[in-house]
Amino acid sequence: MALSNNVIGGINLGAVLLSIPIIGTGIWLSTEVAESCQVRVMIFYLVAMLVLIVLLLCLVVLVYTVTLRGHGNVQPNRSYLEYHLDDFSLWLRRRVRSSRIRTCLSKTNVCARLNQSYRMPQDFFNAHLTPMQSGCCKPPTECGYTFVNPTYWISPISTAADADCTRWSNDQMQLCYNCDSCKAGVLAAVRKEWRAANLILLITLLPLVALYLAAFFAFRNAKTDQLFRRYRQGYT
């Protein structure tokens, strides 16, 4: 998923960088076309800019569509949210792998930090955990585990409420890394980042669309003036 974040970030950065020369060229052409009649240059510019706008708009729609679902679920007597894999779009779910999550989290102290911060059950239950901490560092609330510390829980007699209940392990290198709730937590974090990136992309699109319209009307006015000149020359 880190690769996907880098791709989205790279596209956003590329869109911003591309918009600078495009905007500058558009302003220059919109002021010069009526005088210099650079019709071919203007046509190429308009077509290229339209293609760019359409591609960026498709990306905005795609990101918005795949991140539309995935809100956290409120649990009784808990301040943190919990996440279910089925709440996310199928497109996103197909792009997350437990092995990658396990490898990534085992190299960090995302879960270990919780043991240092929360020693009492109520303090932990009142904590505002990140999606990955909520999904990967503890068992789901519905499993009925008893709190010892944030990453060590006593199993109830029956754990049949959810498949993740049997996947939980007190092994600090495993925890709930294989759980669907962990995948959901990762997707929730990715969703938040993607929606922020999508907002930047949308903001970048607005001046491009405005400039395209300005350039289009400038081109149309230039063509109209050219027709009038030819018309007048035909009668003189």
C-alpha positions as CSV (number, residue, x, y, z in Angstrom):
1,M,0.0,0.0,0.0
2,A,3.0,2.3,0.5
3,L,3.6,2.0,-3.3
4,S,0.0,3.1,-4.0
5,N,0.5,6.1,-1.7
6,N,3.7,7.0,-3.5
7,V,1.9,6.7,-6.9
8,I,-1.0,9.0,-5.8
9,G,1.5,11.5,-4.3
10,G,3.6,11.4,-7.4
11,I,0.6,12.0,-9.6
12,N,-0.5,15.0,-7.4
13,L,3.0,16.5,-7.5
14,G,3.2,15.9,-11.3
15,A,-0.2,17.6,-11.8
16,V,0.9,20.6,-9.8
17,L,4.2,20.9,-11.6
18,L,2.5,20.5,-15.0
19,S,-0.1,23.1,-14.2
20,I,2.6,25.8,-13.8
21,P,3.8,25.8,-17.4
22,I,0.3,25.0,-18.7
23,I,-1.1,28.0,-16.9
24,G,1.7,30.3,-18.1
25,T,1.4,29.1,-21.7
26,G,-2.4,29.5,-21.6
27,I,-2.2,33.0,-20.4
28,W,0.4,33.9,-23.1
29,L,-1.6,32.3,-25.9
30,S,-4.8,33.8,-24.7
31,T,-3.3,37.3,-25.0
32,E,-1.2,36.7,-28.2
33,V,-3.5,34.6,-30.3
34,A,-5.6,37.5,-31.6
35,E,-2.5,39.3,-32.8
36,S,-0.2,36.5,-34.0
37,C,-2.9,34.1,-35.1
38,Q,-0.9,31.0,-33.9
39,V,-3.9,28.8,-34.7
40,R,-2.1,25.5,-34.9
41,V,-0.3,26.1,-31.6
42,M,-3.5,27.1,-29.9
43,I,-5.3,24.0,-31.2
44,F,-2.6,21.7,-30.0
45,Y,-2.6,23.4,-26.6
46,L,-6.3,23.1,-26.3
47,V,-6.3,19.4,-27.2
48,A,-3.4,18.6,-24.9
49,M,-4.9,20.5,-22.1
50,L,-8.3,18.8,-22.5
51,V,-6.7,15.4,-22.5
52,L,-4.8,16.3,-19.3
53,I,-8.0,17.6,-17.6
54,V,-10.0,14.5,-18.6
55,L,-7.2,12.2,-17.2
56,L,-7.0,14.1,-14.0
57,L,-10.8,14.2,-13.6
58,C,-10.9,10.4,-14.2
59,L,-8.3,9.9,-11.4
60,V,-10.3,12.2,-9.1
61,V,-13.5,10.2,-9.7
62,L,-11.7,6.9,-9.3
63,V,-10.1,7.8,-6.0
64,Y,-13.4,9.3,-4.7
65,T,-15.3,6.2,-5.7
66,V,-12.9,3.7,-4.1
67,T,-12.6,5.7,-0.9
68,L,-16.3,6.5,-0.5
69,R,-16.8,3.6,1.9
70,G,-14.8,2.7,4.9
71,H,-16.0,4.7,7.9
72,G,-15.1,3.4,11.3
73,N,-17.6,1.7,13.6
74,V,-18.4,2.9,17.1
75,Q,-18.1,0.4,19.9
76,P,-19.9,0.6,23.3
77,N,-17.8,2.2,26.0
78,R,-14.9,2.7,23.6
79,S,-13.5,6.1,22.3
80,Y,-11.7,4.5,19.4
81,L,-13.3,3.2,16.2
82,E,-13.0,-0.3,14.8
83,Y,-13.0,-1.1,11.2
84,H,-14.4,-4.0,9.2
85,L,-12.9,-5.2,5.9
86,D,-16.3,-5.5,4.2
87,D,-16.9,-1.8,4.7
88,F,-14.3,-1.0,2.1
89,S,-14.5,-1.2,-1.7
90,L,-13.6,-4.4,-3.4
91,W,-11.0,-2.6,-5.4
92,L,-9.1,-1.6,-2.3
93,R,-9.5,-4.9,-0.5
94,R,-7.8,-6.7,-3.4
95,R,-4.7,-4.6,-3.0
96,V,-3.8,-5.3,0.6
97,R,-1.9,-8.4,1.7
98,S,-1.5,-9.7,5.3
99,S,2.1,-10.8,4.6
100,R,3.1,-7.2,3.7
101,I,1.3,-5.8,6.7
102,R,3.0,-8.2,9.0
103,T,6.4,-7.5,7.6
104,C,5.9,-3.8,7.8
105,L,4.4,-3.6,11.3
106,S,6.9,-6.1,12.8
107,K,9.6,-3.6,12.0
108,T,7.9,-0.7,13.8
109,N,6.8,0.1,17.3
110,V,3.3,1.1,16.4
111,C,1.8,-1.4,18.9
112,A,4.7,-1.4,21.4
113,R,4.1,2.3,22.1
114,L,0.6,1.5,23.4
115,N,2.1,-0.5,26.3
116,Q,4.1,2.5,27.4
117,S,1.1,4.9,27.1
118,Y,-1.8,3.0,28.5
119,R,-1.4,0.8,31.6
120,M,-5.0,0.9,32.9
121,P,-7.9,-0.6,31.0
122,Q,-10.1,2.5,31.2
123,D,-7.3,4.7,29.9
124,F,-6.9,2.4,26.9
125,F,-10.6,2.2,26.2
126,N,-10.8,6.1,26.3
127,A,-7.8,6.4,23.9
128,H,-8.2,7.7,20.4
129,L,-6.2,5.0,18.5
130,T,-5.1,5.2,14.9
131,P,-6.9,2.9,12.5
132,M,-3.9,0.6,12.4
133,Q,-3.5,0.5,16.2
134,S,-7.2,-0.3,16.5
135,G,-7.2,-3.0,13.9
136,C,-3.7,-4.6,14.3
137,C,-2.6,-4.2,17.9
138,K,-5.6,-5.6,19.8
139,P,-8.4,-8.1,19.3
140,P,-11.8,-6.9,18.1
141,T,-14.1,-5.7,21.0
142,E,-16.8,-8.2,20.1
143,C,-14.5,-11.1,20.8
144,G,-14.8,-10.4,24.6
145,Y,-11.1,-10.6,25.4
146,T,-10.0,-9.4,28.9
147,F,-7.5,-6.5,29.0
148,V,-4.1,-7.1,30.6
149,N,-2.2,-4.5,28.6
150,P,-2.8,-3.1,25.1
151,T,-1.1,-6.0,23.4
152,Y,-1.8,-8.8,25.8
153,W,-5.3,-10.1,26.3
154,I,-6.9,-13.1,28.1
155,S,-9.0,-15.2,25.8
156,P,-12.6,-15.9,26.6
157,I,-14.1,-19.4,26.8
158,S,-15.7,-19.0,23.4
159,T,-14.2,-16.9,20.6
160,A,-16.7,-17.8,17.8
161,A,-18.1,-14.3,17.4
162,D,-15.7,-13.5,14.5
163,A,-12.9,-15.2,12.6
164,D,-10.5,-12.6,13.9
165,C,-11.1,-13.8,17.4
166,T,-9.1,-17.0,16.7
167,R,-6.4,-15.1,14.7
168,W,-5.4,-13.0,17.7
169,S,-2.1,-13.9,19.3
170,N,-0.3,-12.5,22.3
171,D,2.9,-13.1,20.5
172,Q,4.3,-9.6,20.1
173,M,5.4,-10.4,16.5
174,Q,2.0,-11.5,15.5
175,L,-0.8,-9.8,17.5
176,C,-3.7,-9.3,15.1
177,Y,-1.5,-8.8,12.0
178,N,-3.3,-11.6,10.2
179,C,-6.7,-10.3,11.1
180,D,-9.2,-8.8,8.7
181,S,-9.5,-5.9,11.1
182,C,-5.8,-5.2,10.6
183,K,-6.3,-5.1,6.8
184,A,-9.3,-2.8,7.4
185,G,-7.2,-0.5,9.7
186,V,-4.5,-0.2,7.0
187,L,-7.1,0.6,4.4
188,A,-8.7,3.2,6.7
189,A,-5.3,4.9,7.0
190,V,-4.8,4.7,3.2
191,R,-8.3,6.0,2.6
192,K,-7.6,9.1,4.8
193,E,-4.4,9.8,2.9
194,W,-5.9,9.3,-0.5
195,R,-8.9,11.5,0.2
196,A,-6.5,14.3,1.3
197,A,-4.5,13.8,-1.9
198,N,-7.6,13.8,-4.0
199,L,-8.6,17.1,-2.5
200,I,-5.3,18.6,-3.6
201,L,-5.8,17.1,-7.1
202,L,-9.2,18.6,-7.3
203,I,-7.9,22.0,-6.2
204,T,-5.3,21.7,-9.0
205,L,-8.0,20.9,-11.5
206,L,-10.1,24.0,-10.9
207,P,-7.6,26.6,-12.3
208,L,-6.8,24.3,-15.2
209,V,-10.5,24.1,-16.1
210,A,-10.8,27.9,-15.7
211,L,-7.8,28.5,-17.9
212,Y,-8.9,26.0,-20.5
213,L,-12.2,27.9,-20.8
214,A,-10.4,31.2,-21.1
215,A,-8.1,29.9,-23.7
216,F,-11.0,28.3,-25.6
217,F,-13.0,31.5,-25.8
218,A,-9.9,33.4,-26.7
219,F,-9.3,31.0,-29.6
220,R,-12.9,31.3,-30.7
221,N,-12.8,35.1,-30.7
222,A,-9.6,35.0,-32.7
223,K,-11.1,32.7,-35.3
224,T,-14.2,35.0,-35.4
225,D,-11.9,38.1,-36.0
226,Q,-10.1,36.2,-38.7
227,L,-13.3,35.4,-40.5
228,F,-14.4,39.0,-40.3
229,R,-11.1,40.2,-41.7
230,R,-11.3,37.8,-44.6
231,Y,-14.9,38.9,-45.2
232,R,-14.0,42.6,-45.3
233,Q,-11.0,41.9,-47.5
234,G,-13.3,40.2,-50.0
235,Y,-15.3,43.3,-50.4
236,T,-12.4,45.8,-50.7
